[in-house]
């Protein structure tokens, strides 16, 4: 009786990883972050990156079924296509469907390996640029006979981002304690809005009208008569870098309180 014996193929089949390395063409990624859609388009030839383009659009401006967003991305893709029939790689089914509806031969096939790396980097840089600067405005108040402190903070990452407005009441014994706590709460709100803001990825400016709170943050050995244990703990928890405290000092010297009063938005305190 004859039994078949397996033999190696005439030609070695490439692995999935090798196939991705050899794949070439235009690739797209669309990533929703921070109430915006960040997108990137790349063109690669094997392991070589030939072109990269990126942008973003506010979620509210994306249009019905994201039509405006896909139209913007489509225009970028067309600039890098060599022929209308060339496939476009998308690592997301929704992106592929949207681009097909916009008239492109988009495919839900894994992009080339070089494109994946370039898309990741482009999206990451786009988010960092969008969150590159942040202004935190804080204030606090306390009634003459009350043991409650009011805290207010406003976090602003720029004209194209949504303002983060917060307020809180807590028990305390001095307005200085309230000012320091408001700064800490504002910094926490910025970190919650974008975790990279506290990792050196964002230039932060803190605006306050309390010179005593400022000096406690900039001069670790300074303790005014009104300072208590909670004030000292608050100054430590703020953990402002030297550059941030310098900007804070400058803002106080420029009488930030006047700017706040002239603003169209009042802080809750």
N, C-alpha and C positions, 0 to 999 in steps of 0.2 A: 504493500500500500504506500502511496506517495503522499507525503505531508509537505505542505508549502513551508518554505523557509523564508523569513523576512530578510530583505536585503535593503541596504541604504538607497535612497533616491538618487537618480542620476544628477540632480542639481539640489544643492542644499537650500532648504526653505528659510527665508529670512525670519528672524524673530519679530515680535510686535514692536520691541524697542528699536530694532534696526529699521523697521518700516517707517516708524515715526521720524527717525533721523533723516531718512531719504525723502520724505514727503516735502513738497514745495508748494508755494502759492500764497494766497491772501487769507489771513485769519482774523477773526473778530471776537471780541469779548465785550459784553455789556454787564456792568456791575452796579446794582442799586445800593447806595450808601448815603446816609445823612440827608435824606429827602432829595437826593439827586441821582441821576443816572450817569455814571462814569463809563466811558467807552474807549476802546483802543483798537486800532487796525494795524496789522503788520504785513510785510511781504518778506518771505524767506525763500532761500534756495538751499536745500539741505540744511547744514548747520550754520549757514551764513545769513545774518540779518541784513536785508537790503533797505528797508524803510519801516518807519513807525510813525503813526499819527494818533493823537488822542484828543479828547474833549469831554465835556459834561453838559448836562441839561437839567434844569430844575424839574422835579417830578410833576409839579403842577402845570408845566409848559409842554410836557411830553405829548399832549393831545389825546384824543379818543383812540383807544387801543394802541397807544404810544406811537401814533402815526408820524408826528413831528420828529420824535426821537429817531425812528428808523429811517426817516428821510434824510436826517443829518448824517447818520452813520453810512447810509447808502452812498451819499455824495463822496464821503471819504474813501469808501471801498472802490468806487469807480475810478478815482484818481490813481489807484495802484493796480488795477486790472490790466492785463495785456490783451484780453479779448473778452467780449460779452459772455461767451460760453464758458469761461474759466470758472471752476468751482470755487466757492468761498467756504472756508472751514469755520464752524462755530462749535464751541464746547457746551452750548446750551440750546435746548430744543426751542425754547421761546424766542431766542435771538434768531435762530434759523428760520422759524415760521414768519417772524416779522420782516426779515430781509427778503424772503421769498415773496411776501405780499407787496414789498416795495419794488419788485421786479428783478431781483438778483437770483442767481443759481446757487443759493446758500445750501450747505449740506451740514447735517448734524453728524459730522465725522470728526474724530479727535484731531485737533490742529497739530502741525509739525512740532517736534520737541523744541526747536529753537524759537518758534512762535510762542509757545506756552510760557517760556521764561521771559520773553520780551513783553508779552501781554501783562503778565504779573507785575513786572517792573513799571510799565507805563501807567497802569491803574493805580499802583501804590504811589507813584510820584504825583499823579493827578489829585489824589486825596490829600497828600501832604501839602501841595500847593494851595488847595482850597482851604486848608486849615492852618496855613502858615503863620497867621497872625490872629491874636485874640485880645480883646480889651474886656477886662472885668471891672465893672463899676459897682461899688458897694456902699452901703450906708446903714446906720443903726439909730435907734431912738429909744428913749426911756421916759416914762411919766415921772413927775416929781415925787409922787407918793406911791408909785407902783413898783412891784418887784418883778415885773415882766419887761423883757427887752424885745424890741422889734428889729428884725434883720431883713434887709433887702439886697438883692444882687441882680445884675444884668450882665449876661455873657454874650459878647458879640464877636463872631468870627469873620465879619465882613459884610458888605452890601448884598452878597448873593446867598447868604445863609440865614436861617431862621434865628431870631433873637431868643435867648433863653432867659426868662424872667422868673425869679423865685422870691419867696418870702417865707418867713418863719418867726414864731414867737417862742421865747424860752425864758426861764427864770434866771435872774442875775442881779448883781449888786452894784454894777457900775456901767456907765456908757462905754468906757474903754473896753471892758469885757465884751460888750456887744459889737463894737467896731471890729475887734480882732476875730470874733466868731463869724461876723458877716464876711470878712475876707476869706476865712477858711471855707465857709459854705460856698462862696463864689468859685474858689479853686476846685472844690469837689464837683460843682456843677459843670465846669469846663472839662474836667477829666471824664465825667459821665457822658458828655456830648461827644468827646473824642479822646480816647485813652492815650493817644500819642502826644497830647498836649502837655502832659506831665513827664514826658520821656525825652524832652529836648527837641521835639519836632515842631514846636510852635513857639513863636515869639510872643510872650505874654506881657501885657501892660495892665497893672492893677491900679485903679483910680479910687482914691479915698480922700476924705476931707479931715481925717483924724491924724494930726501930727504926732500925737503921743503913740498911737498904734504904729505909725510909720517908724518912729525911732526905736520902738521895741523890736521891730523886725530887722532894722538895719544895724542896731547897736545891741548885741547880745547881753552886754553888761548893764544896760540901762533899765531901771525899774522906777517909774514915777510913783508918787505917794498913793495914787488911786489904784495901782496895780495889785492884784491878788493872785491866788494860786491859779485860778481859771485863766487869768490874763497871761500868766507865764506859760501855761500849757498851750494856750491858743497860739502864742507867738512861735512856739516850737513846732506845733502841728502845721503851721502855714508852710514851712519848708520852702521859702522863696529863695531862688538862686540869686547870686550877687547882681547879675544883670537886671533881673526883675525888680529887686529892691531899689536899684539905682533909678530905674524908670519910675517906680512908685514915688520916690523922693522928688523927682523932677515934676511929676504931675501935681503933687501937693504944693510945691513952690509956685506953680502956675495957677493956683486957686481953682482946683477942679470943681469945687462946689458951685462956682458961678456957672460953669458949663452945664452941670447937671440941672440946675434950676432953669436954664434957658432951653433945655431939651424939650421936645414935644412929648416925651414919655417920662412920667414921674416914677421914681422908685418907691416900692412899697416898703414901709418900715414901721 
